[in-house]
Amino acid sequence: MPTITGTPVPGAVRVSRALLIAVAVSHLVVPLVLWANENVLRAQIAARYPGFGQAEVERSAAVAIESGAVFHGILLVLCVVPAWKLATGQRWTRRLTTATQLLSLVFSVFSWTSSPMFHAVILVVGLAQVVLVALLWVPRPSRDFFA
């Protein structure tokens, strides 16, 4: 697949884009899973904070779902836009992708500590993020493409 300038997009960049789309899908799915498992989330909150009354547990679950939807919605956009633009070879797209994916990786530590619900997903998505960033910076064809 050539860019606007006719330069072919390196395989590593194409794979990175595919991984970025997969990460984007995860950000779409997480709020849906939270919403679908609201009772599990309530039980986890009640177990973690035994002093909370029913109203506090309900409100905490609602806040977790709402904030999760907003947070993952922002991360979804920060995956889709670079995935779409990476094939242009513009340096800002590689830098934006790198920054957002590494920050997302750091934020996943907070998700890990807040609930065991997504531990497996966090590991898989985190690995995908590391690989996709490495594919943008390590292979020579990728570096040349963004030069």
C-alpha positions in Angstrom: 0.0 0.0 0.0 1.7 3.2 -1.1 1.5 6.6 0.6 0.4 9.8 -1.0 4.0 10.2 -2.1 4.1 6.8 -3.6 6.4 5.3 -1.0 5.2 1.8 0.0 4.3 1.4 3.7 6.7 -1.0 5.3 5.4 -4.3 6.7 6.3 -3.4 10.2 4.2 -0.2 10.0 1.3 -2.2 8.6 1.5 -4.7 11.4 1.7 -1.8 13.9 -1.4 -0.3 12.4 -3.2 -3.6 12.8 -2.1 -3.9 16.4 -3.3 -0.4 17.0 -6.7 -1.2 15.6 -6.8 -4.3 17.9 -6.0 -2.1 20.9 -8.7 0.4 19.8 -11.2 -2.5 19.8 -10.2 -3.4 23.3 -10.9 0.2 24.4 -14.4 -0.1 22.8 -15.1 -3.4 24.5 -13.9 -2.6 28.1 -16.8 -0.2 28.9 -19.3 -2.6 27.5 -17.9 -5.4 29.7 -17.9 -3.1 32.7 -21.5 -2.3 32.1 -22.5 -5.9 31.5 -20.7 -7.0 34.7 -22.0 -4.3 36.9 -23.0 -6.8 39.6 -19.5 -8.3 39.7 -18.1 -4.8 39.9 -20.4 -4.0 42.8 -19.4 -7.2 44.6 -15.7 -6.3 44.1 -16.2 -2.8 45.5 -18.2 -4.1 48.5 -15.5 -6.7 49.3 -12.7 -4.1 48.9 -14.5 -1.5 51.0 -16.6 -3.3 53.6 -17.5 -0.1 55.3 -19.5 1.1 52.3 -23.2 1.0 52.4 -25.4 -0.1 49.5 -25.7 3.4 48.2 -22.0 4.0 48.3 -21.3 0.7 46.4 -24.0 1.6 43.8 -22.5 5.1 43.3 -18.9 3.7 43.2 -19.9 1.2 40.5 -21.7 3.9 38.5 -18.6 6.2 38.7 -16.3 3.3 37.7 -18.5 2.5 34.6 -18.9 6.2 33.6 -15.2 7.1 34.1 -14.2 3.9 32.4 -16.4 4.8 29.4 -14.9 8.3 29.1 -11.3 7.2 29.7 -11.5 4.3 27.2 -13.4 6.5 24.7 -10.6 9.0 24.7 -8.0 6.1 24.3 -10.2 4.7 21.4 -9.9 8.0 19.6 -6.1 8.1 20.4 -5.8 4.7 18.7 -8.1 5.2 15.7 -6.6 8.6 14.5 -3.0 7.5 14.5 -3.9 4.1 13.0 -5.6 6.0 10.1 -2.7 8.5 9.7 0.4 6.2 10.2 0.4 5.2 6.6 1.2 8.8 5.6 4.7 8.5 7.0 4.4 11.8 8.9 6.7 11.9 11.9 4.0 13.4 14.2 1.9 10.2 13.8 4.7 8.0 15.0 5.4 10.3 18.0 1.7 10.6 18.9 1.2 6.8 18.6 4.3 6.2 20.8 3.3 8.7 23.4 -0.3 7.6 23.7 0.5 3.9 23.8 3.2 4.3 26.4 0.9 6.5 28.5 -1.9 4.0 28.1 0.5 1.3 29.3 1.3 3.3 32.4 -2.4 3.9 33.0 -3.1 0.2 32.8 -1.1 -0.2 36.0 -3.9 1.7 37.8 -6.5 -0.5 36.1 -4.6 -3.6 37.2 -4.7 -2.5 40.9 -8.4 -1.4 40.8 -10.0 -4.6 39.6 -9.0 -8.1 38.7 -11.7 -8.2 36.0 -9.3 -7.3 33.2 -5.9 -8.7 34.3 -5.6 -11.0 31.3 -6.7 -8.3 28.8 -4.3 -5.8 30.4 -1.4 -8.2 29.8 -2.3 -9.0 26.2 -3.1 -5.4 25.2 0.1 -4.2 27.0 2.2 -6.6 25.0 0.5 -5.5 21.8 1.3 -1.9 22.7 5.0 -2.6 23.3 5.3 -4.6 20.1 3.5 -1.9 18.0 5.7 0.9 19.3 8.8 -1.3 18.8 7.7 -1.9 15.2 7.5 1.8 14.6 11.0 2.6 15.9 13.3 -0.5 15.6 13.1 -1.9 12.1 15.2 0.1 9.6 12.4 0.4 7.0 10.1 1.9 9.7 12.7 4.4 10.7 13.4 5.3 7.1 9.7 5.6 6.4 9.2 8.3 9.1 12.5 10.1 8.3 
